[in-house]
Amino acid sequence: MPLDKSGTEASVGKNIKTEMKAGKPKKQAIAIALNVERDNAKGARKSMLKEAYGRFIGRKEDDSQG
């Protein structure tokens, strides 16, 4: 079953369940669902996710070298 590419909070839970039913470990299913959300979010939600991800990895995405 394909993943929901809406980029909303509700789609993350749906995508996690889908991946777990496909046999993926829980941590991997969460990572996949959050990555899909980050790639497909729009507007204010996208900027919020980019900022949070930048803090998580310890740098801003805009400062990346490649």
C-alpha positions as semicolon CSV with decimal commas, in nm:
position;residue;x (nm);y (nm);z (nm)
1;M;0,000;0,000;0,000
2;P;0,148;0,340;-0,092
3;L;0,227;0,599;0,171
4;D;0,010;0,906;0,224
5;K;0,202;1,204;0,087
6;S;-0,012;1,485;0,233
7;G;0,253;1,613;0,475
8;T;0,009;1,646;0,764
9;E;0,036;1,525;1,120
10;A;-0,246;1,276;1,068
11;S;-0,070;1,118;0,771
12;V;0,237;1,042;0,984
13;G;0,044;0,801;1,206
14;K;-0,118;0,638;0,904
15;N;0,221;0,595;0,735
16;I;0,378;0,447;1,051
17;K;0,101;0,187;1,069
18;T;0,140;0,110;0,699
19;E;0,514;0,055;0,729
20;M;0,481;-0,158;1,042
21;K;0,222;-0,378;0,867
22;A;0,476;-0,419;0,586
23;G;0,718;-0,568;0,840
24;K;0,947;-0,273;0,914
25;P;1,078;-0,225;1,271
26;K;0,903;0,055;1,465
27;K;1,200;0,296;1,461
28;Q;1,247;0,253;1,087
29;A;0,874;0,301;1,023
30;I;0,880;0,627;1,223
31;A;1,185;0,753;1,036
32;I;1,027;0,680;0,698
33;A;0,698;0,846;0,795
34;L;0,870;1,160;0,927
35;N;1,087;1,183;0,617
36;V;0,781;1,163;0,391
37;E;0,611;1,433;0,601
38;R;0,916;1,662;0,583
39;D;0,941;1,620;0,207
40;N;0,571;1,692;0,144
41;A;0,480;1,957;0,402
42;K;0,385;2,304;0,282
43;G;0,378;2,657;0,420
44;A;0,425;2,722;0,791
45;R;0,438;2,351;0,873
46;K;0,730;2,302;0,633
47;S;0,930;2,587;0,790
48;M;0,858;2,450;1,139
49;L;0,978;2,104;1,038
50;K;1,293;2,244;0,873
51;E;1,378;2,442;1,186
52;A;1,321;2,144;1,415
53;Y;1,527;1,916;1,192
54;G;1,807;2,173;1,182
55;R;1,816;2,186;1,562
56;F;1,813;1,806;1,577
57;I;2,117;1,762;1,354
58;G;2,294;2,058;1,514
59;R;2,299;2,295;1,217
60;K;2,062;2,471;0,981
61;E;1,982;2,298;0,651
62;D;2,064;2,623;0,469
63;D;2,424;2,602;0,598
64;S;2,488;2,259;0,445
65;Q;2,785;2,228;0,212
66;G;2,648;1,997;-0,039
